[in-house]
Amino acid sequence: MSIDKLNVWVRSICTCAVVIAMSGIAYAGEGHTDVEFAYEDGKIAVEFGDEGPVFEGDFPTEGIDLQYTSEPGFASELEEGMGIGAEDQIIYNVVSDLMYWNEGFQAAPNNAEIRIINRPPAPLVPDTIIGAATGDQDGSFDPAVNRIGNAELDGDFHSDLDIFLDPKGESADPSMYGAYGFMITLGTDAEGIADSDPFAMVFNYGLDEETFEEGVEAMANLVPEPTGSVSILLALASGLACFRRRKG
């Protein structure tokens, strides 16, 4: 095979690899509501999606799950190419008050609050209440506060918390419809691993999709810029650039 044909063949392989990787990332983002994370460069790195540092959930407006959800969950799964240290514990730190949006930021109606049942549930780990003036709430390991869970012996991690919108009535209250959000960071008891950058969790209660997405964007814009993560696409682009320089 001539050098020219070899170069063409290698370029084709690299192009296919990038296309496959991009397709995989797009597929993973559709219908996937977990906050996915891993350790990277001595820090918890959270994988953000197309909408940036924000993860969405929904509070149902009817049925036995009225004003309750367990999504998004938290995951660092081996089958996704992630995973953390054996039995590492993961907590979250609340770094904002409750935010409420309905065609603009407003005070949450009816003194609404988000209540989170942690793992394991109270009395071992107290519930976390996030309201209009609850402020920062750091997690801890001893005593356990804001605990999400611990990894398996092989480093696989997946845990869902029970999240409620209070107060809860017998049926949906349209006066409370809106986007409810707050910011957190993730922490671990693994030595030498720093907390993640902040990100937002935003929940839809009764809004149409277009209005809710406006609220998601508004809250995402309040999250500080991440400081330490390098995306897969940037890494691929860098690798291809290096390959071209070496070839040249």
C-alpha positions as CSV (number, residue, x, y, z in Angstrom):
1,M,0.0,0.0,0.0
2,S,1.4,3.4,-0.9
3,I,1.9,6.1,1.7
4,D,-0.8,8.3,0.2
5,K,-3.3,5.4,0.3
6,L,-2.3,4.7,3.9
7,N,-2.9,8.3,4.9
8,V,-6.3,8.3,3.3
9,W,-7.2,5.0,5.1
10,V,-6.0,6.4,8.5
11,R,-8.0,9.6,8.0
12,S,-11.1,7.6,7.2
13,I,-10.7,5.5,10.4
14,C,-10.2,8.6,12.5
15,T,-13.3,10.3,11.0
16,C,-15.4,7.2,11.7
17,A,-14.2,7.0,15.3
18,V,-15.3,10.6,15.9
19,V,-18.7,10.1,14.3
20,I,-19.3,7.0,16.3
21,A,-18.2,8.7,19.5
22,M,-20.5,11.7,18.8
23,S,-23.4,9.4,18.0
24,G,-22.8,7.6,21.3
25,I,-22.8,10.8,23.3
26,A,-26.0,12.0,21.6
27,Y,-27.7,8.6,22.3
28,A,-26.7,8.6,25.9
29,G,-28.2,12.1,26.4
30,E,-31.7,11.0,25.1
31,G,-34.0,9.8,27.9
32,H,-31.1,9.4,30.3
33,T,-31.7,11.3,33.5
34,D,-28.8,10.3,35.7
35,V,-26.1,12.7,36.9
36,E,-23.1,10.8,35.6
37,F,-19.7,11.4,37.1
38,A,-16.1,10.0,37.4
39,Y,-12.8,11.0,39.0
40,E,-10.7,13.0,36.6
41,D,-7.4,14.9,37.5
42,G,-8.0,14.6,41.2
43,K,-11.6,15.9,41.1
44,I,-15.1,14.6,40.6
45,A,-16.0,15.4,37.0
46,V,-19.7,15.5,36.1
47,E,-20.7,14.8,32.5
48,F,-22.8,17.7,31.3
49,G,-25.2,17.4,28.4
50,D,-26.4,19.7,25.6
51,E,-28.0,22.1,28.0
52,G,-24.8,22.6,30.1
53,P,-24.6,22.2,33.9
54,V,-28.2,21.4,34.5
55,F,-30.2,18.1,35.0
56,E,-33.9,17.9,34.6
57,G,-36.7,16.0,36.5
58,D,-40.5,16.1,36.7
59,F,-42.9,16.2,39.5
60,P,-46.1,14.5,38.4
61,T,-49.3,16.5,38.7
62,E,-51.5,13.4,39.4
63,G,-51.5,9.9,40.6
64,I,-49.8,8.2,43.6
65,D,-46.5,9.9,42.6
66,L,-48.0,13.4,42.9
67,Q,-45.1,15.9,43.6
68,Y,-42.6,13.0,43.9
69,T,-39.7,11.8,41.8
70,S,-36.5,9.8,42.1
71,E,-34.9,11.3,38.9
72,P,-32.3,12.4,38.2
73,G,-30.3,9.7,39.9
74,F,-26.6,9.6,40.4
75,A,-24.3,7.1,38.6
76,S,-20.8,6.1,37.7
77,E,-21.3,2.8,36.1
78,L,-18.7,0.4,34.7
79,E,-20.8,-0.4,31.7
80,E,-20.7,3.3,30.8
81,G,-16.9,3.3,31.0
82,M,-16.9,5.0,34.4
83,G,-16.7,3.7,37.9
84,I,-15.0,5.0,41.1
85,G,-13.1,3.5,44.0
86,A,-14.3,0.4,45.8
87,E,-16.9,1.4,48.4
88,D,-16.2,5.1,48.0
89,Q,-19.0,7.2,49.5
90,I,-20.6,10.1,47.6
91,I,-22.4,13.1,49.2
92,Y,-23.8,16.3,47.8
93,N,-23.4,19.9,49.0
94,V,-26.3,22.3,48.5
95,V,-24.9,25.6,47.3
96,S,-28.0,27.7,46.7
97,D,-31.4,28.4,48.0
98,L,-34.5,27.1,46.2
99,M,-35.0,28.8,42.9
100,Y,-38.5,29.2,41.4
101,W,-39.2,30.2,37.8
102,N,-42.5,30.8,36.0
103,E,-42.1,33.2,33.1
104,G,-39.4,34.8,35.2
105,F,-37.8,34.3,38.6
106,Q,-40.2,34.7,41.5
107,A,-40.7,33.8,45.2
108,A,-41.9,30.2,45.4
109,P,-45.6,30.1,46.0
110,N,-47.2,28.7,49.1
111,N,-43.7,28.6,50.8
112,A,-42.8,25.6,48.7
113,E,-39.8,23.5,49.6
114,I,-37.9,20.6,48.1
115,R,-37.5,17.7,50.5
116,I,-34.9,15.0,49.8
117,I,-34.8,11.6,51.5
118,N,-31.2,10.6,51.5
119,R,-29.5,7.1,51.6
120,P,-30.0,5.5,54.0
121,P,-33.1,7.3,55.0
122,A,-33.8,9.0,58.4
123,P,-33.1,8.6,61.2
124,L,-29.7,7.3,60.0
125,V,-29.3,10.2,57.5
126,P,-31.6,13.2,58.0
127,D,-33.8,14.5,55.2
128,T,-32.6,17.6,53.4
129,I,-34.9,20.6,53.1
130,I,-34.2,23.2,50.4
131,G,-36.3,26.4,50.7
132,A,-36.2,30.1,49.9
133,A,-33.7,30.9,52.7
134,T,-32.1,27.6,53.8
135,G,-28.7,28.6,52.5
136,D,-25.7,26.4,51.8
137,Q,-25.9,22.9,53.3
138,D,-22.6,20.9,53.3
139,G,-22.7,17.2,53.2
140,S,-20.5,15.1,55.6
141,F,-19.6,11.5,56.2
142,D,-19.4,11.3,60.0
143,P,-22.1,12.1,60.9
144,A,-23.7,11.3,57.5
145,V,-25.4,14.3,55.9
146,N,-26.7,14.6,52.3
147,R,-25.4,11.1,51.7
148,I,-26.2,9.6,48.2
149,G,-24.6,6.2,48.7
150,N,-21.5,4.2,48.3
151,A,-19.9,2.3,45.4
152,E,-19.8,-1.5,45.0
153,L,-16.6,-3.5,45.6
154,D,-15.9,-3.2,41.8
155,G,-16.4,0.6,41.9
156,D,-19.8,0.6,40.2
157,F,-22.1,3.3,41.5
158,H,-25.8,4.0,41.1
159,S,-28.1,5.6,43.6
160,D,-31.5,7.3,43.4
161,L,-32.8,9.7,46.1
162,D,-36.5,10.3,46.9
163,I,-37.3,13.9,46.1
164,F,-40.6,15.6,47.0
165,L,-42.2,19.0,46.4
166,D,-43.8,20.2,49.6
167,P,-46.5,21.1,50.7
168,K,-48.4,18.2,49.0
169,G,-52.1,18.4,48.7
170,E,-54.7,15.8,47.8
171,S,-54.5,16.9,44.2
172,A,-52.5,19.2,42.0
173,D,-52.4,22.9,42.9
174,P,-52.0,25.0,39.7
175,S,-50.9,28.0,41.7
176,M,-47.7,26.1,42.5
177,Y,-46.9,25.2,38.9
178,G,-43.4,26.2,37.9
179,A,-39.8,25.2,37.5
180,Y,-38.1,24.5,40.9
181,G,-34.3,24.2,41.1
182,F,-31.2,24.4,43.2
183,M,-27.4,24.0,42.8
184,I,-25.2,21.3,44.3
185,T,-21.7,19.9,44.1
186,L,-20.7,16.3,44.6
187,G,-18.1,15.1,47.2
188,T,-16.4,11.9,48.1
189,D,-14.5,10.4,51.0
190,A,-11.8,9.1,48.6
191,E,-8.4,10.7,49.4
192,G,-7.1,13.4,47.1
193,I,-10.4,13.8,45.2
194,A,-11.9,17.3,45.2
195,D,-15.6,18.2,45.0
196,S,-17.2,18.7,41.6
197,D,-18.0,22.0,40.0
198,P,-21.5,23.3,40.8
199,F,-24.5,22.2,38.7
200,A,-28.2,22.7,38.9
201,M,-31.1,20.3,39.3
202,V,-34.4,21.6,37.9
203,F,-37.8,20.0,38.2
204,N,-40.9,20.7,36.2
205,Y,-44.2,20.9,38.0
206,G,-47.1,21.5,35.6
207,L,-45.5,23.8,33.0
208,D,-45.7,23.1,29.3
209,E,-42.4,21.9,27.8
210,E,-41.5,25.2,26.1
211,T,-42.0,27.3,29.2
212,F,-40.1,24.8,31.4
213,E,-37.1,24.8,29.0
214,E,-37.0,28.6,29.3
215,G,-36.7,28.2,33.1
216,V,-34.0,25.5,32.7
217,E,-32.0,27.8,30.5
218,A,-32.4,30.7,33.0
219,M,-31.2,28.6,35.9
220,A,-28.3,27.1,33.9
221,N,-27.1,30.6,33.2
222,L,-26.7,31.2,37.0
223,V,-24.3,28.2,37.5
224,P,-20.7,29.3,37.7
225,E,-18.4,28.2,34.8
226,P,-16.8,24.8,35.3
227,T,-13.1,24.9,36.1
228,G,-11.6,21.4,35.5
229,S,-13.4,19.1,33.1
230,V,-12.3,18.3,29.5
231,S,-15.1,16.9,27.3
232,I,-14.7,13.7,25.3
233,L,-15.1,15.7,22.1
234,L,-12.4,18.1,23.0
235,A,-10.1,15.2,23.8
236,L,-10.9,13.6,20.5
237,A,-10.3,16.9,18.6
238,S,-6.9,17.3,20.4
239,G,-5.9,13.7,19.6
240,L,-6.7,14.2,15.9
241,A,-4.8,17.5,15.8
242,C,-1.7,15.8,17.3
243,F,-2.0,13.0,14.8
244,R,-2.1,15.5,11.9
245,R,1.0,17.3,13.4
246,R,2.9,14.1,13.7
247,K,2.0,13.0,10.2
248,G,3.1,16.4,8.9
